[in-house]
Amino acid sequence: MVLAPENLFPFQLDPFQIDAIEALNKGQSVIVCAPTGSGKTLVGEYAIHRAIHFNRRVFYTTPLKALSNQKLRDFREQFGHNQVGLLTGDMSINRDAPILVMTTEIFRNMLYGTTMGEVGDAVQDVQAVILDECHYMNDRQRGTVWEESIIYCPPEIQLVGLSATVANGNQLTDWIGKIHGPSQLIYSDFRPVPLNMHFGTGKGIFPLLNSKKTALHDRLKKHRKPPRRQKGQKKKAMTAGNEFLVAQLQQKDMLPAIFFIFSRKGCDKAVQSISSLSLVNPLETRALKQRIDEFLTANPEAARAGQVEPLYRGVAAHHAGLLPAWKGLVEELFQAGLIKVVFATETLAAGINMPARTTVISSLSKRTDSGHRLLHASEFLQMAGRAGRRGMDVEGHVVTVETPFEGAREAGYLALAKPDPLVSQFTPSYGMVLNLLQTHSLEETRDLVERSFGQYLSTLHLTPQQQAINDVEHNIELIREQLAAVGDGQIAEYAKLKEHLREERRLLKILDQQATETLTGDLHTVINFAIAGTVLSLKGKHIPVANPIPAVLVTKLQGPNKVPYLVCLTGDNQWLMAAPRDVFALYEKYERIAAVDHLIPPDALTMKAGNKCPGDETTATVAQAVPQALPTLDELAPEVKEQRDRMLSVEAKLDSHPLNQFGKPKTLLKKQQRLSTLEAELSDRKAKYNKYAGRYWQEFLNLMAILENFGGLENNQPTNFGKMAAAIRGENELWIALALGSGEFDHLPPHQFAAACAAIVTEITRPDTWTRYRTSHAVTAALEGLRSTRRQIFQQQRRYQVTLPVSLEWNLIALVETWALETEWNELCQNTSLDEGDVVRILRRTLDILAQIPHVPFLPSTVKSTARQAAHLLNRFPVNEAGDAANGLNRDTEETMGTATIETEEE
């Protein structure tokens, strides 16, 4: 029975929503690619209604814990408190509920224990899995989680992917159709609340695009960016710019607004820069005061100088450096319409429900690991998409701000740019290797690995190379058919004879040259020592005759370039002008013909090599004295004759070879050579194709080799140590397992055990961080004991070109130890350069690994007990998300699973 959407949603649905619902009712998976704020969440809600209608379950996955918490609250209001549960990296609430919200990592981890093609206990009775923010597949650090979730998900379960617009949604859908089941792309570029693009300068806010929204506005085409600040020149304060822009937005009724600034400090400074503005009316002021005061009464440690007072005026910052509980308060107040301006980093655009009338993008470039770069189109669209509240705004606004680095042209380019395509971030890990090999054979595992979206895209990109391979194979087959009647042995024998003939000819040429040089001497000899009356023979470049001409040298003349010319009289009474290189042989055994001394060359014999003219009666007598039968080269050099005979013998064998009966042997040889060339080309092309096409599997094999080296695998099966590592979730499960299994931490009390665990999961890359606390000697000694193991992992990873981090933090973990000793939060934060949000993330990441340890097999029970005690010491506000607890999110550390979701952002 089909569930009618009109009975669920008391408003008219958009066409793309109707198409998606029809596809779900047909049992298909769907990928919905639509702009932010277009209503694609409704498709997920329908999938939830449909599952409940059929007494089935549905999983709703998100990329962020904050977004999961938000969805929990939303779904409880919509479907009922007891109908919804939550699973994140450190929280388990009502996990058997029909609607279970979780981070995508948790869903992936569930599937690790499911045999391929089967529905495991973890996903029993699940009808659909909703993958919210599916475009997170592009995330460099965590994108692989989405691919693995789709690959491992049983085909009986419908997938509902909700994604921002991407350039290759059809490829994503086609891939899901191939590896999971029938899927349909639902694409829409319609925005219920249209966006107006603006350009902000020091003079005001102006339209960015023309009236048709197809090109840069004419007014801005000749607009010049402000000059960059010169060295020594005072930097203009940001305050005027922010205050001016906010005042402009307030005047134009474009609030509330989100200002995106790619820096935590920039967000905090921006809040202070508008300290003179109050953006709320008296009624809103009273509501703000009541809600803020209630929060601070419940959480007095959350108050921070510079944050509370602006919040009373409707202004806030939102970034990863703030306490999560404080960020949650900002989100709730913004959603209630009480906050008018939020200065936020890019992470706010990741899906948290904080729509605004206007988004302001303060910079069109950002700093990354590879340097400063212009925003990608999808990054720009994601932030711009937060503008325009459905059902509240007639239109949304996006303001790009002019800077000395980016002006109107860059803003226009991004405003008109098409979305970026999804790329694969699929990366095998130690945990993936161990978990898959626990439940699958090596062949099945390879099949799973090669189902990745990256493999699919590689196949598409390699299509020309595959076609080239097919063409070469076709040509090879044709030539083999043509040569089928001819034996390979005959061709090989003929080719060998041909090579033999080539060698005999080479030797003949060498002997011939040697004999000639012996007879004529070198050019110097001919020029300087040949005297008049010398008998010689002529044959060369200027005298191209078949047989050498007998002659006598009459005289030598100096040419125009100091090149001598030889005036000769031939035996048939012809005057002949020759160059030294035309002399074929000198015959010193013959007496000098003295009669030439009285001869005078005729005027008709011009000085040009090869010229000739007839002699007269006087020269005829001299010509008779020239020997007419000069010795041949063979007679003068018998070794030349012998070599020529050998050459002729080989030629005769070739002429009588059986290969001649099949046509021209030369043609057959060329085909055979072409065949050899094509076979070599085919081998080379296949090697290159397989190297690229199989790179993911090769990475998997490299990880297997490292695991075997450390005893994690044996005969392609996880050992007990391997099973221990498989139960851990982290960036480098092998390293964590080796550290925990080393025994170095076993003797540490809970507070020191927490610090030691923090060291192996924390990686601080910024060099300017510090804390005044010092790591205790016992923890330092335990970490010292891991140096050798860490060095071995680095060596193995370098050998196999694996770049997984092997974290070992020494200094900042003193914060964890100090917090475990019940130090007050304010005091802790006053003794470090880290922002509060960073401290919370270190503590939560530590709490996450501590919560995993009791469930890791083959660890001593004493270690598990210590981990529980250590987790209890860390698990207090603000680490335990008391703000969420106030909304009914109670922690259950015994049911904790998965890896913590860590937000990252620019500093």
Secondary structure, 3 states (H helix, E strand, C coil): CCCCHHHCCCCCCCHHHHHHHHHHHCCCEEEEECCCCCCCHHHHHHHHHHHHHCCCEEEEEECCHHHHHHHHHHHHHHHCHHHEEEEECCEEECCCCCEEEEEHHHHHHHHHCCCCCCCCHHHCCEEEEEECCHHHHHCCCCCHHHHHHHHHCCCCCEEEEEECCCCCHHHHHHHHHHHCCCEEEEECCCCCCCEEEEEEECCEEEECECCCCCCECHHHHCCCCCCCCCCCCCCCCHHHHHHHHHHHHHHCCCCCEEEECCCHHHHHHHHHHCCCCCCCCHHHHHHHHHHHHHHHHHCHHHCCCCCHHHHHCCEEEECCCCCHHHHHHHHHHHHCCCCCEEEECHHHHHCCCCCECEEEECCCEEEECCEEEECCHHHHHHHHCCECCCCCCCCEEEEEECCCCCCHHHHHHHHHCCCCCCCCCCCCCHHHHHHHHHHCCHHHHHHHHCCCHHHHHHHHHCHHHHHHHHHHHHHHHHHHHHCCCCCHHHHHHHHHHHHHHHHHHHHHHHHHHHHHHHHHCCHHHHHHHCCCCCEEEECCCCCCCCCCEEEEEEEEEECCCCCEEEEEEECCCEEEEECHHHEEEECCCCCCCHHHHHCCCCCCCCCCCCCEEECCHHHHHHHHCCCCCCCCHHHHCHHHHHHHHHHHHHHHHHHCCHHHHHCCHHHHHHHHHHHHHHHHHHHHHHHHHHHHHCHHHHHHHHHHHHHHHCCCEECCEECHHHHHHHCCCCCCHHHHHHHHHCCCCCCCCHHHHHHHHHHHHCCCCCCCCCECCCCCHHHHHHHHCCHHHHHHHHHHHHHCCCCCCCCCCCCCCHHHHHHHCCCCHHHHHHCECCCHHHHHHHHHHHHHHHHHHHHCCCCCHHHHHHHHHHHHHHCCCCCCCHHHHCCCCCCCHHHCCCCCCCCCCCC
